[in-house]
Amino acid sequence: MREGYHLRLAELGEHGSSMCQVASDALRDATQALLDADLALAEQVIASDVQLDDMRANAEKVAVELLALEAPVARDLRIVVSALWIVADLQRMGALAIHVAKAARRRHPAHVIPADVRPIVERMGRVGVHLADQAGVVLRTRDVELARQLEVEDDLMDDLQRDLYNYLLAPTWRHGVAPAVDISLLARFYERFADHAVSIARRTVYLVTGENVGGDTTPAFAARD
């Protein structure tokens, strides 16, 4: 019985890692659809919403069953509680990638991103995908040092967002109001995607060590070992 219980605990971590891959792929494809005005690819990303919803529902079902039937304590309880937080972050990452794809669909066949802004958006996409991939590694390996590194790497996304806003507000901006609004929203989607990846890393640190890093709320009952 206990062997099966611990296998289900391990499956929660693997499930989160799989969701990271889905979110990473979604942002990569959404960015490509955005840059290339690729409607078919945008629709493909939008359709992935169902997959992420199902994956979150399955993880929550397992977590609730473990809480109800096994009454986990100490570190095991942290694993279950953290899994519930993490799958919520991952579903939100997927939703943000879908927002990017919907921007491409909404403006099709026009390009949302002017050529002179394209390099910044391309880099934001790469950074977001990298952070999601690293979050997946953190979930698989529970590498606390790598988890802490994600917070440092997220600074690059913040810098890119700031650079993009500065570009939009410069007197040389010549593309009008509507594209500026679209790009401002897109910059926010990428920045929040990265923030959720960092949140997953923080929650993994909590899972492994019991340390509450960052601004995440830690329930009093999920105590350290």
N, C-alpha and C positions, 0 to 999 in steps of 0.2 A: 504493500500500500504506500509506504513512504517513498519507495523508489519511483512509483508512478507520480507521486506528488512533486518530487523534485524534477522529474522530467517535464512536467507541465510548467513549473517555474522557469526552467531553461527555455522552453518553447516561447514564453512571453518575450524574452530578450531577442530570440531569433525572429519572432514576428515583427518586433519593432525595427530590426535591421532590414527586413524585407520591405517594410513600409518606407524606410529611408530611400531604398533604391527606387521605388515607385515615384516618390516625391522628386528625387533627383532627376530621373528620366523625364518627368513631367515638366520641370523647369527648363531643362535642356531643350526639349522639343518646343515648348512654348516660346522660348527666346528665339529659336530658329524660325518658327512660324511668324513671329513678330517682325523679325528683320527681313524676311523674304516675302512677306505678305502671302504666306502659304496657308490657304483656307483648309485644305484637307488635313494638314498636320495640326492646325489649331483645333479642328473638330475632334481629332484623335485624342488630344490632351483633355479636352472638355469631357469626353466620354469616360476618362479614367476616374472621374469623381465617384462613380458607382463602385469601382474596385476598392478605393480607399475607404469609402463608407463601410463596405462589407468587411474589410480587414480590421477596421476599428471595432465594429460590432463583435467580431469573433474574439478579439483580444479582450474586450470588456466582459464578454460572456465567461471566458476562462477565469479572468481576475475575480469576478463576482462569485463564481463557483468555488474558487480557492478560499476566498474570504468566508463564505458561508459554511463550507464543509470541512475545511482544514484548520480554521482559526489560527493562521500563521502569526508568529511573534518575532520580535527583534528584526534581524536582517531579512528573513523571509517576508515579513510584513512590509518592509521597505521595498522589496522587489515588486510586490503586488501593487502597492500604492503608486510607486514610481511608474509602473507600466501603464496605469490608468492616465497619469499625467502625460506620459510620453506619447501615447497613441493620439491623445487630443492635440498635442503639438504637431504631430505628423499629419494628421488630417488637415490642420490649418495650413501647413506648408503646401499640401496638395491643392487646397482651395486657392491659395495665393498664386500658384502656378497657373491654375485655371483662369484666374482673373487676367493674367498676362495673355493667355490664349484668346480670351474673349475680346480683349482690346484689338487683337489682330483680326478677329472675325468681324467685329463691329465696323472697322474702317475698310475692310476688303471691298474692292481690289486695290485701294490706295495703301501706300506704306505709312505706318504710324510714325516711324523713326526716320527723320531726315538724315541724309548721308553724313553731315558734319557731327551728328550726335551718336551715330552708330558705334564708334569705338568704345565710348563709355558704357553704352548699354550692353554691348558684347562682353565687356569685362565684368559688368555686374552679374550677367548670366553665368559666366565661368566661375566667379567667386561663390555664387549661391550654390551651384552644382557641387563645387569642391567642399563646401561646408556640409552639405547634405551627405555627401559620400563619407566625409570624416566622421560625421555623427553616426553613420551606420557602422563604421569601424569601432567607434567607442562603445556602441551597444553590444557588438559581438565580443569585444575583448575586455570591456570594462577597464580600459586603460585611463587611469585618472589623470596622468600627465598630459596625454593627448586631449582629454576632455578640457583641461584648463587652457590648452593652447588655442582651442577654438575661439575663446573669448578674445584673444589677441588678434587672430586672423579676421574676426568680424570687424575690427577697426577699419580694415581696408574697404569693406562695403560702406561703412559710414562715410569714409573719405570720398568714395565715388559718388554717393548720393549728394554730398555737399558740392562736389565739382559740377554735377549735373544741374543742381539748383542755381549755382553761380552762372553757369552757361545760359540758362533760361532767363535770368534776370539781367544779363549784360545788355548794354545798348545795341550791340551788334546782332541780337536775336532778330531774325527776319521771317520767321515762319508763322507768325500770328498767334492768336490766343488759344484756339482749340487744340493745336498740337502741343502747346505749352502745358495745358491742363492735362492732356493725355499722358505726357511724359512725366509730369509731376506725380500723377497717380501711380504710374509704372515704377518710378523710383521708390515710392513708398512700399509697393508690393515686394520688390526685391529686398529692401531693407528689413521688412518684417519677416520674410522668409528666412533670412540669415539669423534674425533674432530668435526665431523658433528653434533653429539648429543649435544655437548656443544654449537655449533653455534645456534642450535634450541633454547636452553635455553637462550642464549644471545638475540636472536631475540624476544623471549617472554618477556623478561625484557623491551626491547624497545617498544613492543606492549602495555604493561601495563602502563609504566611510561614515555615513550618518551626518556629515557636515552639510549645513544649509548654506550654500554659497549663492551670492547674488540676491535677487529680490523674491525668490520663490518662497511660498508659504509652506512650512513643514508642519504637518499635524503633530500635536503633542503625543499622540499614542504611538506614532512611528518612531520609537526611541532608538538610540544606539544600542549595539550589542553590549 
